[in-house]
Amino acid sequence: MSQTLRARAALLDMDGTLVDSTAVVERLWLEWAQPHGLDTQTVLEVVHGRQGHQSMAILLPDRDHAINLVENEELLARESADVDGVVEIAGAGTFLTALRDLPHSIVTSANVSLMTARMQAAGLTIPVTRVTAEDVTASKPDPEGFLLGAQRLGIAPEECVAFEDSEAGIAAAKAAGMRVVGVGAGATRFSPDVVVPDLTHVRIEPDGDAILFTID
């Protein structure tokens, strides 16, 4: 049975929502974690959806945060240069095309360089309105990024629908007061309002000054 959400704007995460970068993310993070003797499963549970320095702070809580900031910049550079295997989430291209003339923004924990590298590698158009790591002072699950995205679109947060996949991202969108469409089966664990396997299951239609999102 299909379900329809009516909103005035869409706010879109990138990794895991528009772009499948799981292989490179996990490979580079596990390489980073290996010298620290960190548990693999713990690392993989922490790193998705957050800015890198925040993940490092969680994984190495006693370490000087200045070191995390330096290593995060190094890791971002490596991630931007390594797009092997980065592809679009099924339906992302069509989804973005349908939103082209409607209010929407990307809200990503990546910086501009990494966002650009991954979106281009996946063959996707970057939305005109975007919020990246450079724009915020707090990482997801803090709602700052989603609130800023809504502000830049000039639309109240409660009138937005967020598309997210990770625990941190879904928590951030909820904290911003938005309804959340979880993308991917794994999103079910984090209690979004509705879950789709991928973006081929979302149809978009303009409806006056709003957008209808039909979830199949």
Secondary structure, DSSP 8 states (H G I E B T S, - for coil): --EEEEESEEEE--BTTTEE-HHHHHHHHHHHHGGGT--HHHHHHHHTTS-HHHHHHHHSTTS-HHHHHHHHHHHHHHHHH--TT-EE-TTHHHHHHHHTTS-EEEE-SS-HHHHHHHHHHTT----SSEE-GGG-SS-TTSTHHHHHHHHHHT--GGGEEEEE-SHHHHHHHHHTT-EEEEESGGGGGG--SEEESSGGGEEEEEETTEEEEEE-
